[in-house]
Amino acid sequence: MREHRQLFLGGAWVAPSTDRTLEVISPHTEETIARLAAPAPADIDRAVAAARHAFDAGPWPRLDPAERIRIVRDLARRYTEHHEEIARLVTAQMGAPITFSRSAHAQLPGVMMRALADLAEVHPWEEFRPGYYGRDILVRSEPVGVVAAIAPWNMPMLMAVGKLTPALLAGCTVVVKPSPETPLDAYLLAGLIEQSEIPAGVVSILPGDRDIGEYLVAHDGIDKVSFTGSTAAGRRVAAVCGAALRRVSLELGGKSAAVVLDDADPETVAAGIQVAGLMNSGQACVAQTRVLVPRHRAPEFVDALTAMVAGLRVGDPFDEDTRVGPLASARQQQRVRGYIESGLAEGARLVIGGSDRPMGLDTGWYVRPTLFDGVGPEMRVAREEIFGPVLTVIPYRDIDDAVRLADSTEYGLSGSVWTADIDRGLTLARRIRSGTFGINQAYRMDPHAPFGGVKASGIGREFGREGLQSFLDTKSISVL
Ligand code: NAP
């Protein structure tokens, strides 16, 4: 049982303003594994005031970018020494299989820090451009100001680091709000920041509940909100930021399609979908849970996917052989079960899985990996984000029909095409409306590739040079 009695506020550990606490519950045992001080609005006020002061008066935004890059690289180096600890914290608090926690939850954020520092190194912080009237214009990148960074529970460290790193490199000051369900890795990150050369006031990390998130987003001291979460919450955040004319970027939900062309190999596709559709026990914004297959070959692909799902080991997320762990919360388990029931009620054919508890697991928020066939695009399981280990197979007639089906949801985050012919794959990839796309691969997060969605999947891009740019404003200076 862990206890954290202090808050990480303005770069130091301080006493909270109230005795409110948060509890972290193991998704596997359903026992309380940690108790933490919870921030109150007064603590948000203190954190924003510290960030405001550090931005308006402090050295951080005015440092030479090379100096900020050096400090971020040093943080990345320290972070890398804690991979195993981070992986175990993430698995303990949200149930991701430990092998996935190591490769994605723990290692990727460190890669992200280094890769974004590389991009900052080549960013044109100041450049002279020829002006229209013959005189040069000085174009400068300046930090947007005080950032509120709000992260969800499904990829807690990656989402926090994916916002914090470019914001720091840009020269912003930051108040991070992790989800209250997954605060433990954020505490470790806070400890590393405390030991770093990042000046006082620049970073606060306050894992608070939804009210605290809303309070932070609406705070007058904030210049930009960087939000990752559900589309429903994103709409609320956007409305608050719109009213205040506050910059906002939104990384929201998805319902991505894997389009299987008629020349694809069923076993290869099934192995790919295990990652693309079921990574993190299906709790991934980029999860490709709609598998679009050519109607005349549908039975072969359904058989291969069924064999893949049947072979998945479900259980204790700390077991090295586990491929699907419990869902992160009881609420998430109920939600996913509800979707499985709705698929049955709407006439989809349950091939494997179901809404009952997996055999032999008496505690934990488990759901059986589930595959539906005979799914129509109008069904809820085909339109709405389930966020659990549930795959749907949807047959298509021809390529135009596949594109229409892939684009038939309100989302546009990710997707993939599976084919023996890369040119055919590229032609299809160009046609689908989404922010990212893969050819013959599950989604692979490349920190140099801009990431984000179209339609209801969000506004703006993270990672890549576009991600750094989203924490910068552009100033032009012309001289007479
Ligand atoms: P969520 O309920 O929207 O919450 C996300 C974060 O925002 C949490 O910290 C949450 O705090 C906070 N929050 C919720 N409503 C808020 C509001 N009105 N104002 C300010 N903060 C608010 O989403 P989730 O269930 O944690 O995460 C799953 C969702 O995130 C999925 O839809 C998934 O697709 C999406 N996601 C998107 C990406 C992407 O990059 N596009 C990446 C990962 C996840 P509480 O936890 O206290 O509610």
Boltz pocket constraint, residues with backbone or C-beta under 6 A from the ligand:
constraints:
  - pocket:
      binder: B
      contacts: [[A, 150], [A, 151], [A, 152], [A, 153], [A, 154], [A, 155], [A, 159], [A, 177], [A, 178], [A, 179], [A, 180], [A, 181], [A, 208], [A, 209], [A, 210], [A, 211], [A, 212], [A, 213], [A, 214], [A, 215], [A, 217], [A, 228], [A, 229], [A, 230], [A, 231], [A, 232], [A, 233], [A, 234], [A, 236], [A, 237], [A, 250], [A, 251], [A, 252], [A, 253], [A, 254], [A, 284], [A, 285], [A, 286], [A, 385], [A, 387], [A, 413], [A, 452], [A, 453], [A, 457], [A, 458]]
      max_distance: 6.0
